[in-house]
């Protein structure tokens, strides 16, 4: 797995705790083994209750994967080039476009403006 670029303010965990020999940020407590999906799910559910309070009873941020989907959708909507988004998400460009094509709809005017400007 390659490097995943993130905003500098999000690297505090790495500065504080370091990474495993293979570059993972989070590890098991006993043997530094990879965390299982059950561990992530349990931690996410507990974090939702702490972070959302009463809203944790709603579907808001119910699944951890939803956060990844929201991040990728946000990057695309913000105009980050598709190849860059694919790299950050760990997808091939064609896979990314199949999964997130709906998020790119409705951007025709925004896409046409820089083309028109360049052609002028």
BELVENDA-V992156 format. One record per run of one state. SS is the DSSP state (2 for helix, 1 for strand, 0 for the rest). FROM is the first residue (numbers start at 1). TO is the last residue. If there is no record, write none. Layout:
ss->SS from->FROM to->TO
ss->SS from->FROM to->TO
This chain:
ss->0 from->1 to->7
ss->2 from->8 to->10
ss->0 from->11 to->11
ss->2 from->12 to->17
ss->0 from->18 to->36
ss->2 from->37 to->57
ss->0 from->58 to->63
ss->2 from->64 to->77
ss->0 from->78 to->81
ss->2 from->82 to->89
ss->0 from->90 to->92
ss->2 from->93 to->104
ss->0 from->105 to->107
ss->2 from->108 to->119
ss->0 from->120 to->120
